Amino acid sequence: MALPCARLCALFSVLVVTWNVSRAFIVARVAKKEVPAECRILNHETVSDQTVPDTITVNGIRYWVYGQIQHGATSKVFHGVERMPMAHGNRCVAIKVVDMNKIEPEKENQLNNEAAILHELKARGVKLIPQLYTMEHSPAKSMSMVFELAHHDLFDEITPKMGNNDHQWVRRTFYDILRAVRPVHANGFVHGDLKPENMAYFKANAGSFPAADDAKTNDGFILKPIDFGGSMRVSNLDRACEEIVTGTVMYMSPEQMAWCGAQHGDEFKEKRREHQMSEKSDVWSLGVILYQMVYGHSPYSALLHQFDAVEDETERMERADAALRPAILHGTEPIHFGQYEDEAMLNILKKCLERCPEKRPNIDQLLALMKQQFGMGTEEQRIKFPGNKFRIHFKDIVMR
């Protein structure tokens, strides 16, 4: 199951960790063994064994490394296992290591922001967040973090079925997405960067806390939002994006585009006066995800097709973002809603993508609507993970 990980975003929380050979990054030559069954995941990168350490030690705890999940310009994420005492089994973890000499100040702000938010949500008893087991930080040298291991993300889940007119699957999956995000909003936070790559499925027995039974799928997975680096407190939204850079352009709401898509310009200031940021910005992002599930492509695919011939991936994405910003901000490229047999679900989709946030429903209203329309919350008909054996590059969704 060695697949390339060419996507833009991480499978796990974007908490940056630095390289520190002397303190937090200890390599020992040990015999590799098969990954314990309970710690197997969907995807690994194809990398040379020489680039993957056998063990990593953080805060005196040794983790056996079984592969590299993902890497970026400044970071690597490793698939690790903490071998617990016999009665407790193995702890499955993701270990992220980042070279902080290469990161920009706003990325460091995201580190501190996410650490604080995860700590606060955990203290409040929120279960549907990724668990942070331990961290080791030296401001001048390193910061190492060990997270609960995700089996796969929402991208893997929706890719095989999106656009296939499986109405029950769309209802069930979107309902699970709403329930996963609800605790974040209920505790006074806006996630700020919801997209398929930033929601992940965890095995029910993998975290420190058992999740509520109704949060589990039939095959034992729990859906949780991840990557809280760009999350914001509702009480501080009047200062949105002053210190924390947040959001992915294609999933930004019009008001988030005004607040976070650019820092200067009268047109953005005017839009900020029109609409304040709120948790309903996340609802728009979920609407974009739902649109992809329903139609199998981005709401902006017609606009983005003009960049198909651009060979360089980075240039293509930059030009696409540049075209999307004014289109989302001003609504110059109206979203087209094609025919869809499930009219009730289509109505929910349109509500999520209402440009005026004051008219857009919140998470609780959407959950109530789905219960009213489909009986969600009364019958637990879970969708099993399809076990897809392929992966579509993120750009294929964006550009189609």
C-alpha atoms as one frame of an Amber mdcrd trajectory, in Angstrom:
protein
   0.000   0.000   0.000   2.782   2.352  -0.915   1.190   5.327  -2.558   2.577
   8.797  -3.290   1.356  11.596  -1.086   1.312  14.542  -3.498  -1.529  16.402
  -1.863  -1.268  19.957  -0.632  -2.290  19.361   2.946  -1.467  17.022   5.763
  -3.356  13.984   6.984  -2.664  15.064  10.514  -2.690  18.200  12.657  -0.375
  20.900  11.386   1.714  21.264  14.539   5.270  21.852  13.447   8.113  19.900
  14.924  11.786  20.501  14.443  14.764  18.367  13.690  16.910  17.810  16.753
  19.290  14.892  16.452  20.879  15.378  19.859  17.688  15.666  21.899  14.376
  14.750  20.329  15.318  12.762  17.275  17.196   9.611  18.276  17.871   6.957
  15.660  18.641   3.385  16.664  19.300   0.509  14.327  16.646  -2.044  15.181
  15.136  -4.861  13.212  12.047  -3.791  11.297   8.892  -5.796  12.016   5.485
  -5.931  10.448   3.166  -3.117  11.484   0.879  -4.281  14.306  -2.594  -4.951
  12.906  -4.228  -2.299  15.061  -1.803   0.342  13.742  -2.165  -0.223  10.014
  -3.222   2.770   7.930  -4.366   3.328   4.373  -1.401   5.140   2.828   2.356
   5.457   3.099   4.716   7.443   0.924   7.181   5.532  -1.204  10.547   6.508
   0.230  13.918   4.889   0.682  14.314   2.994   3.949  17.517   4.961   4.469
  15.498   8.167   4.912  13.242   6.659   7.589  14.667   6.202  11.085  14.077
   2.964  12.955  13.064   4.717  16.157  12.346   8.227  17.362  12.476   9.220
  21.018  10.452  12.143  22.371  10.476  13.061  26.059  12.186   9.796  26.869
   9.575   7.672  25.097  10.824   5.511  22.245   8.606   5.032  19.205   9.256
   2.373  16.565   8.900   3.862  13.094   7.197   1.875  10.310   7.238   4.341
   7.466   6.797   7.912   6.328   3.229   9.097   5.926   3.943  12.444   4.368
   6.562  15.133   3.886   6.709  18.786   2.928   9.340  21.458   2.431   9.817
  21.849   6.177   8.359  18.728   7.754   8.001  14.974   7.770   5.306  12.838
   9.351   6.265   9.342  10.478   4.091   6.328  11.242   5.080   5.163  14.708
   4.145   2.715  17.437   4.713   3.004  21.159   5.045  -0.478  22.566   2.984
  -0.442  25.726   3.021  -2.993  28.575   1.489  -6.311  27.545  -1.921  -5.634
  29.074  -2.300  -2.309  27.269  -1.298  -3.261  23.726   0.351  -0.842  21.294
  -0.252   2.885  20.961  -0.440   3.954  17.316   0.981   7.417  16.680   1.896
  10.007  14.066   5.174  11.807  14.765   5.682  15.093  12.970   9.169  16.532
  12.592   9.752  19.995  11.118  12.811  22.093  10.469  11.899  25.343  12.215
  14.814  27.112  10.572  12.786  26.944   7.373   9.374  28.028   8.605   7.992
  31.553   8.444   6.744  33.483  11.504   3.066  32.911  10.693   3.675  29.168
  10.653   5.171  29.376  14.116   2.071  31.298  15.186  -0.009  28.429  13.868
   2.000  26.007  15.991   1.341  27.881  19.186  -2.271  28.490  18.225  -3.036
  24.854  17.552  -1.298  23.631  20.688  -3.338  26.032  22.808  -6.638  25.138
  21.138  -6.118  21.383  21.364  -5.179  21.738  25.021  -8.255  23.831  25.774
 -10.666  21.574  23.911  -9.229  18.513  25.624  -9.572  20.210  29.018 -13.234
  20.845  28.214 -13.766  17.155  27.532 -14.144  17.408  23.761 -13.544  13.920
  22.376 -13.773  14.504  18.634 -10.321  16.055  18.275  -6.966  14.379  17.582
  -5.152  13.495  20.782  -1.740  15.019  21.430   0.173  12.491  23.526   3.430
  14.309  24.174   5.602  17.140  22.917   9.160  18.310  23.410  10.088  21.887
  22.633  13.300  23.872  22.539  12.581  27.326  21.016  16.015  27.631  19.437
  16.278  24.051  18.249  13.297  21.746  18.193   9.702  20.966  18.885   8.523
  17.390  18.572   4.902  16.293  18.763   3.305  12.871  18.910  -0.315  12.551
  17.828  -3.018   9.960  17.696  -2.735   8.092  14.393  -5.433   8.511  11.738
  -6.274   5.567   9.518  -7.368   7.655   6.521  -8.893  11.036   5.817 -12.159
  12.290   4.382 -10.451  12.712   1.007  -9.913   8.946   0.879 -13.476   8.365
   2.000 -15.302  10.502  -0.550 -13.077  10.084  -3.622 -14.457   6.687  -4.771
 -18.116   7.689  -4.489 -18.471  11.391  -5.149 -20.759  12.224  -8.031 -22.171
   8.669  -8.136 -25.739   9.576  -7.058 -25.514   7.436  -3.928 -28.005   9.518
  -1.976 -27.876   7.491   1.237 -24.093   7.734   1.330 -24.174  11.515   0.784
 -26.703  11.976   3.599 -24.906   9.711   6.030 -21.436  11.100   5.356 -22.494
  14.743   5.507 -24.370  14.083   8.735 -21.213  12.581  10.236 -19.223  15.618
   9.066 -21.670  17.980  10.778 -21.495  16.039  14.038 -17.701  16.046  13.950
 -17.514  19.839  13.575 -20.297  20.685  16.020 -18.171  20.405  19.234 -15.668
  22.902  17.818 -18.392  25.496  17.288 -20.126  24.641  20.566 -16.919  25.484
  22.420 -16.478  28.874  20.798 -14.083  28.193  17.914 -14.152  28.528  14.147
 -11.972  25.903  12.473 -11.110  28.137   9.526  -9.731  25.508   7.131 -12.234
  22.703   6.696 -11.676  20.537   3.622 -11.471  16.788   2.942  -7.766  16.674
   3.871  -8.473  18.263   7.259 -10.964  15.705   8.493  -9.750  12.218   9.320
 -11.029   8.832  10.430  -9.516   7.363  13.582  -9.932   3.872  14.932 -12.319
   3.925  17.866  -9.776   2.472  20.286  -6.833   4.621  19.160  -7.281   7.753
  21.263  -6.946   8.560  24.931 -10.686   9.077  25.327 -13.486   6.799  24.121
 -15.808   8.706  21.851 -19.558   8.568  22.261 -21.047   5.439  20.724 -23.062
   7.444  18.220 -19.835   8.922  16.830 -18.612   5.535  15.611 -19.115   4.037
  12.174 -20.022   0.374  11.759 -16.417  -0.495  11.043 -15.074   1.228  14.139
 -13.900   4.567  12.760 -14.519   7.991  14.276 -14.471  11.142  12.145 -12.629
  14.121  13.628 -11.539  17.524  12.312  -7.755  17.959  12.283  -5.278  20.790
  11.611  -6.347  23.484  14.067  -3.433  25.760  13.225  -5.686  28.338  11.596
  -8.568  28.040  14.038  -9.932  31.162  15.681 -11.926  31.994  18.781 -15.353
  33.374  18.006 -14.676  36.124  20.544 -11.614  37.269  18.542 -13.035  37.153
  15.034 -12.883  40.930  14.710  -9.111  40.380  14.481  -9.343  37.396  12.158
  -6.143  36.658  10.258  -4.104  39.472  11.824  -1.666  36.973  13.309  -2.828
  33.602  12.004  -2.949  32.856   8.291  -5.864  30.506   7.751  -7.936  28.895
   5.070  -7.592  27.249   1.668  -8.820  29.508  -1.110 -11.227  27.097  -2.795
 -13.024  26.392   0.487 -13.159  29.979   1.788 -16.494  31.704   2.292 -16.982
  35.203   0.825 -16.585  36.768   4.270 -13.479  34.727   5.062 -12.036  35.790
   1.730 -12.583  39.424   2.725 -10.980  38.941   6.123  -8.255  36.434   5.317
  -7.862  36.294   1.537  -6.003  39.607   1.428  -4.829  42.076   4.038  -5.074
  45.286   2.016  -7.379  47.083  -0.384 -10.562  49.103  -0.079 -12.684  46.381
  -1.657 -11.756  43.959   1.108 -12.354  46.550   3.830 -15.799  47.263   2.388
 -16.682  43.577   2.369 -15.520  43.270   5.965 -17.983  45.977   6.925 -20.735
  44.111   5.097 -20.271  40.742   6.776 -18.522  39.733   9.971 -16.701  36.439
  10.313 -18.552  33.739  12.261 -18.772  29.981  12.636 -20.996  30.059   9.535
 -17.842  30.488   7.483 -17.103  26.840   8.299 -20.588  25.945   7.066 -19.706
  27.398   3.650 -16.563  25.233   3.580 -18.672  22.174   4.366 -20.970  23.214
   1.539 -18.048  23.081  -0.896 -17.242  19.565   0.351 -20.895  18.559  -0.031
 -20.932  19.992  -3.563 -17.973  17.764  -4.458 -19.752  14.750  -2.971 -22.926
  15.481  -4.937 -21.500  16.497  -8.322 -18.017  14.975  -8.305 -16.147  18.221
  -8.978 -15.455  21.669  -7.565 -18.129  24.402  -7.600 -15.611  26.449  -9.578
 -14.566  23.836 -12.133 -15.729  25.934 -15.098 -13.490  28.799 -13.990 -10.506
  26.577 -13.278 -10.475  24.615 -16.527  -8.680  27.513 -18.196  -5.512  26.534
 -16.304  -5.486  22.872 -17.362  -2.731  23.495 -19.915  -0.323  24.989 -17.353
   2.228  22.236 -16.834   3.954  23.477 -13.690   1.801  22.431 -10.749   2.823
  25.299  -8.468   2.145  27.897 -11.138  -1.168  26.275 -11.972  -2.323  26.387
  -8.360  -1.165  29.986  -7.900  -3.016  31.127 -11.005  -6.097  29.206  -9.946
  -6.062  30.849  -6.507  -5.644  34.276  -8.091  -8.731  33.672 -10.227 -10.748
  32.261  -7.339 -10.205  35.135  -4.894 -12.268  37.816  -6.701 -14.783  35.225
  -7.893 -15.529  34.134  -4.336 -15.355  37.623  -2.851 -17.699  39.272  -5.360
 -19.671  36.297  -6.633 -18.666  37.011 -10.219 -18.746  33.279 -11.031 -22.128
  32.109  -9.698 -22.165  28.528  -8.472 -24.200  26.296 -10.771 -26.447  23.716
  -9.133 -27.197  20.970 -11.630 -30.022  18.475 -11.445 -29.953  16.171  -8.436
 -32.654  13.669  -7.597 -32.434  14.146  -3.832 -34.168  17.524  -3.723 -34.058
  17.787   0.067 -30.283  17.314   0.081 -29.908  19.761  -2.795 -31.816  22.319
  -0.743 -29.404  21.792   2.166 -26.458  22.243  -0.193 -27.860  25.545  -1.442
 -28.376  26.749   2.130 -24.726  25.972   2.980 -23.543  27.981  -0.035 -25.713
  31.008   0.685 -23.421  33.996   0.105 -24.977  36.067   2.881 -23.810  34.556
   6.197 -26.821  35.993   8.013 -29.038  33.742   5.856 -26.747  30.725   6.073
 -27.718  28.101   8.699 -25.424  27.092  11.537 -24.397  23.520  12.357 -27.227
  22.913  14.831 -29.806  24.134  12.335 -28.389  21.836   9.663 -28.432  18.849
  12.017 -32.034  19.614  12.944 -32.942  19.913   9.272 -31.360  16.563   8.442
 -33.169  14.936  11.337 -36.441  16.424  10.121 -35.902  15.517   6.458 -34.193
  12.139   6.759 -34.639  10.950  10.345 -30.914  11.310  11.003 -30.075  10.690
  14.642 -32.849   8.143  15.069 -31.548   5.345  12.858 -27.837   4.604  12.758
 -27.217   3.262   9.257 -23.488   3.676   9.004 -21.480   3.707   5.835 -18.534
   1.347   5.841 -15.193   2.585   4.607 -15.015   1.459   0.965 -11.352   0.442
   1.067 -10.428   2.332  -2.066  -7.161   1.193  -3.564  -6.405   4.378  -5.435
  -5.855   8.025  -4.738  -6.662  11.013  -6.919  -4.342  13.978  -6.638  -5.958
  16.967  -4.944  -5.487  19.040  -8.093  -7.746  16.615  -9.971 -10.637  17.572
  -7.735  -9.826  21.267  -7.832  -9.316  21.429 -11.564 -12.088  19.236 -12.894
